[in-house]
Amino acid sequence: MRIVELSNTEFDEYAKTHPLSSYCEASKYALVMTDYGYSYDYIGMVDDNNRIQAAALILTKKIKGNIKYGYSPKGFLINFYDKDLLRIFLKLLTDHYKKKDFIFIKFNPEIIIGETTLQNKLTMNYNGNVRIIDDLKAYNVKRRLELKEFNLMMPKFNAYIDLKNFNIKNIDRNFRKKIKRGLERGMYLSVGGAKEIDVLYGFTKNKSKRPISYFRNMYNVFSRDNSIDLVFIKIDFQKYLNNIRKRYDQEQINNENWNSLLQKNPGERRYVSRKMNSDRESESLKAKIIYATNELKKHSEVIVAAALVVKYRNRVSIIASGYNEAYKKENPNHLLHYLIIERYKQFFSFCDFGGVTGTFDETSQYQGLNNFKIKFNSKIYEYIGEFDLICSERVFKKLIKTSFIEDEFDKE
């Protein structure tokens, strides 16, 4: 076995059929990360017949002076169950990059070690993949601890929707009501383009460390083969107004009926209650008519939510999403995620809703984020975590003692 450098075509051909492949282990992602301060190598391990037995995209970066590290996002692409193969690959990779003065190589493979659901009371059920952690530790590999929520390079916990078996009846009842109201109020999904990335960024900039250039590069690179969509939720205020007027007219008929019944049955409690409910509903709908009328005077429609969705093999991944706080009461984020599911479920098997934390109670500062994704009846997967393959033990230990590495990756 030996380490070779692969062309982008060779790497992509190997990666696209590997069980652990993802959009992060692809040449397109390498191009995106060049504008984020990284250079890159496509590394392969080949046997005596020149057949690739393992591969990895290695992003490289200088963090201080001549201190360099490598990062294989969601890598490596290797059979982690084959201990001998893994041992040889890690040894060869270490030797290869030690000659290039690298201190360590970071990697975080998409190996699932546990899963849970709301029905399972969010108790994690672990599988045999946890043994791989010990296997890696035996090969001069350090596992990075998650000292605080979301401080790893990639989320350790992700929420997934099974698109093939998705049924809106299985999501939270209150969510279903919000989705229905959104459709009634003239909201719909549309697809945007590169010129509208700034709209998405405006909705997400306060909750993401990524600069707008990252999203622009993601879209520009991945759109070359139509593997990314920028989707929006828009409100059509004319449709909003028409729908509310219809509901108001119907409620007026209902109100008159309850009033008529009350006149025939004075003091009948059930009729009094229903008449009062109808009065309140009429007033609420009247206020919405005024609101929609005023909005229509300003614009026929407006973007209220947006998401960037990567399409890769059998899944789609929501890599960024957000909504306009001015229209929060319309619950556009609920409709956005529901319509993303509806858009892609015919063509893909899974939708990655993105990261959650492993703390599923009120102690988490991300409780709202967790609850939102969990109540869509998602399955929560726990990945094996983040590791550092040590190339220079002496320098690595020195950096650890000074907390330099932790400080550096807190910036990511």
Solvent accessible surface area in square Angstrom, and as a share of the most:
residue,aa,sasa,rsa
1,M,89,0.40
2,R,127,0.46
3,I,30,0.15
4,V,33,0.19
5,E,107,0.48
6,L,19,0.09
7,S,54,0.35
8,N,78,0.40
9,T,88,0.51
10,E,87,0.39
11,F,0,0.00
12,D,42,0.22
13,E,94,0.42
14,Y,45,0.17
15,A,2,0.02
16,K,100,0.42
17,T,98,0.57
18,H,21,0.09
19,P,119,0.75
20,L,31,0.15
21,S,9,0.06
22,S,0,0.00
23,Y,26,0.10
24,C,0,0.00
25,E,0,0.00
26,A,7,0.05
27,S,11,0.07
28,K,43,0.18
29,Y,4,0.01
30,A,0,0.00
31,L,70,0.35
32,V,1,0.01
33,M,5,0.02
34,T,56,0.33
35,D,97,0.50
36,Y,44,0.17
37,G,50,0.48
38,Y,8,0.03
39,S,63,0.41
40,Y,72,0.27
41,D,31,0.16
42,Y,18,0.07
43,I,0,0.00
44,G,0,0.00
45,M,0,0.00
46,V,4,0.02
47,D,19,0.10
48,D,139,0.72
49,N,104,0.54
50,N,97,0.50
51,R,145,0.53
52,I,46,0.23
53,Q,53,0.24
54,A,0,0.00
55,A,0,0.00
56,A,0,0.00
57,L,0,0.00
58,I,0,0.00
59,L,0,0.00
60,T,16,0.09
61,K,43,0.18
62,K,124,0.53
63,I,24,0.12
64,K,121,0.51
65,G,65,0.62
66,N,122,0.63
67,I,35,0.18
68,K,49,0.21
69,Y,0,0.00
70,G,0,0.00
71,Y,5,0.02
72,S,0,0.00
73,P,0,0.00
74,K,17,0.07
75,G,0,0.00
76,F,0,0.00
77,L,0,0.00
78,I,2,0.01
79,N,75,0.38
80,F,6,0.02
81,Y,152,0.58
82,D,57,0.29
83,K,112,0.48
84,D,88,0.45
85,L,23,0.11
86,L,0,0.00
87,R,117,0.43
88,I,53,0.27
89,F,0,0.00
90,L,3,0.02
91,K,120,0.51
92,L,44,0.22
93,L,0,0.00
94,T,20,0.11
95,D,51,0.26
96,H,45,0.20
97,Y,0,0.00
98,K,117,0.50
99,K,172,0.73
100,K,71,0.30
101,D,98,0.51
102,F,9,0.04
103,I,13,0.07
104,F,0,0.00
105,I,0,0.00
106,K,0,0.00
107,F,0,0.00
108,N,13,0.06
109,P,1,0.01
110,E,23,0.10
111,I,10,0.05
112,I,55,0.28
113,I,4,0.02
114,G,0,0.00
115,E,62,0.28
116,T,4,0.02
117,T,31,0.18
118,L,85,0.42
119,Q,127,0.57
120,N,55,0.28
121,K,176,0.74
122,L,33,0.16
123,T,84,0.49
124,M,32,0.14
125,N,83,0.42
126,Y,127,0.48
127,N,63,0.32
128,G,33,0.32
129,N,24,0.12
130,V,55,0.32
131,R,166,0.60
132,I,6,0.03
133,I,18,0.09
134,D,96,0.50
135,D,25,0.13
136,L,0,0.00
137,K,105,0.45
138,A,78,0.60
139,Y,45,0.17
140,N,72,0.37
141,V,4,0.02
142,K,90,0.38
143,R,66,0.24
144,R,18,0.06
145,L,119,0.59
146,E,60,0.27
147,L,121,0.60
148,K,123,0.52
149,E,43,0.19
150,F,63,0.26
151,N,12,0.06
152,L,21,0.10
153,M,29,0.13
154,M,32,0.14
155,P,46,0.29
156,K,36,0.15
157,F,21,0.09
158,N,10,0.05
159,A,0,0.00
160,Y,16,0.06
161,I,4,0.02
162,D,61,0.32
163,L,4,0.02
164,K,115,0.49
165,N,113,0.58
166,F,32,0.13
167,N,67,0.34
168,I,54,0.27
169,K,152,0.65
170,N,83,0.43
171,I,6,0.03
172,D,43,0.22
173,R,156,0.57
174,N,75,0.38
175,F,14,0.06
176,R,73,0.27
177,K,87,0.37
178,K,39,0.16
179,I,2,0.01
180,K,131,0.55
181,R,78,0.29
182,G,0,0.00
183,L,78,0.39
184,E,52,0.23
185,R,24,0.09
186,G,1,0.01
187,M,5,0.02
188,Y,78,0.30
189,L,39,0.19
190,S,23,0.15
191,V,78,0.45
192,G,15,0.15
193,G,23,0.22
194,A,50,0.39
195,K,193,0.82
196,E,55,0.25
197,I,1,0.00
198,D,74,0.38
199,V,42,0.24
200,L,0,0.00
201,Y,52,0.20
202,G,38,0.37
203,F,41,0.17
204,T,2,0.01
205,K,104,0.44
206,N,144,0.74
207,K,139,0.59
208,S,38,0.25
209,K,135,0.57
210,R,59,0.21
211,P,52,0.33
212,I,40,0.20
213,S,46,0.30
214,Y,19,0.07
215,F,5,0.02
216,R,111,0.40
217,N,28,0.14
218,M,0,0.00
219,Y,31,0.12
220,N,73,0.37
221,V,11,0.06
222,F,1,0.00
223,S,41,0.27
224,R,173,0.63
225,D,85,0.44
226,N,106,0.55
227,S,15,0.09
228,I,5,0.03
229,D,11,0.06
230,L,0,0.00
231,V,0,0.00
232,F,1,0.01
233,I,0,0.00
234,K,37,0.16
235,I,0,0.00
236,D,41,0.21
237,F,0,0.00
238,Q,78,0.35
239,K,102,0.43
240,Y,1,0.00
241,L,6,0.03
242,N,61,0.31
243,N,34,0.18
244,I,0,0.00
245,R,110,0.40
246,K,144,0.61
247,R,82,0.30
248,Y,43,0.16
249,D,84,0.43
250,Q,94,0.42
251,E,26,0.12
252,Q,64,0.28
253,I,93,0.47
254,N,46,0.24
255,N,22,0.11
256,E,117,0.52
257,N,82,0.42
258,W,61,0.21
259,N,60,0.31
260,S,48,0.31
261,L,58,0.29
262,L,34,0.17
263,Q,132,0.59
264,K,154,0.65
265,N,60,0.31
266,P,110,0.69
267,G,60,0.57
268,E,67,0.30
269,R,211,0.77
270,R,132,0.48
271,Y,25,0.09
272,V,55,0.32
273,S,55,0.35
274,R,110,0.40
275,K,35,0.15
276,M,100,0.45
277,N,74,0.38
278,S,5,0.03
279,D,56,0.29
280,R,141,0.51
281,E,58,0.26
282,S,9,0.06
283,E,104,0.47
284,S,45,0.29
285,L,3,0.02
286,K,84,0.36
287,A,59,0.46
288,K,44,0.19
289,I,29,0.15
290,I,100,0.51
291,Y,47,0.18
292,A,0,0.00
293,T,41,0.24
294,N,72,0.37
295,E,14,0.06
296,L,48,0.24
297,K,158,0.67
298,K,139,0.59
299,H,58,0.26
300,S,75,0.49
301,E,66,0.29
302,V,31,0.18
303,I,32,0.16
304,V,0,0.00
305,A,0,0.00
306,A,0,0.00
307,A,0,0.00
308,L,0,0.00
309,V,0,0.00
310,V,2,0.01
311,K,31,0.13
312,Y,34,0.13
313,R,121,0.44
314,N,75,0.39
315,R,33,0.12
316,V,0,0.00
317,S,6,0.04
318,I,13,0.07
319,I,44,0.23
320,A,13,0.10
321,S,18,0.12
322,G,2,0.02
323,Y,55,0.21
324,N,39,0.20
325,E,118,0.53
326,A,82,0.63
327,Y,19,0.07
328,K,116,0.49
329,K,133,0.56
330,E,7,0.03
331,N,27,0.14
332,P,2,0.01
333,N,27,0.14
334,H,21,0.09
335,L,0,0.00
336,L,0,0.00
337,H,4,0.02
338,Y,27,0.10
339,L,26,0.13
340,I,0,0.00
341,I,0,0.00
342,E,53,0.24
343,R,94,0.34
344,Y,7,0.03
345,K,61,0.26
346,Q,135,0.60
347,F,150,0.63
348,F,31,0.13
349,S,29,0.18
350,F,73,0.30
351,C,0,0.00
352,D,7,0.04
353,F,5,0.02
354,G,14,0.13
355,G,10,0.09
356,V,2,0.01
357,T,5,0.03
358,G,37,0.36
359,T,48,0.28
360,F,42,0.18
361,D,64,0.33
362,E,130,0.58
363,T,107,0.62
364,S,7,0.05
365,Q,147,0.65
366,Y,70,0.27
367,Q,67,0.30
368,G,55,0.53
369,L,64,0.32
370,N,2,0.01
371,N,51,0.26
372,F,25,0.11
373,K,19,0.08
374,I,5,0.03
375,K,74,0.31
376,F,0,0.00
377,N,55,0.28
378,S,2,0.01
379,K,73,0.31
380,I,0,0.00
381,Y,36,0.14
382,E,9,0.04
383,Y,19,0.07
384,I,0,0.00
385,G,6,0.06
386,E,1,0.01
387,F,0,0.00
388,D,6,0.03
389,L,1,0.01
390,I,1,0.00
391,C,6,0.04
392,S,24,0.15
393,E,60,0.27
394,R,180,0.66
395,V,28,0.16
396,F,10,0.04
397,K,107,0.46
398,K,129,0.55
399,L,14,0.07
400,I,83,0.42
401,K,175,0.74
402,T,84,0.49
403,S,52,0.33
404,F,47,0.20
405,I,3,0.01
406,E,44,0.20
407,D,78,0.40
408,E,20,0.09
409,F,5,0.02
410,D,51,0.26
411,K,144,0.61
412,E,46,0.20
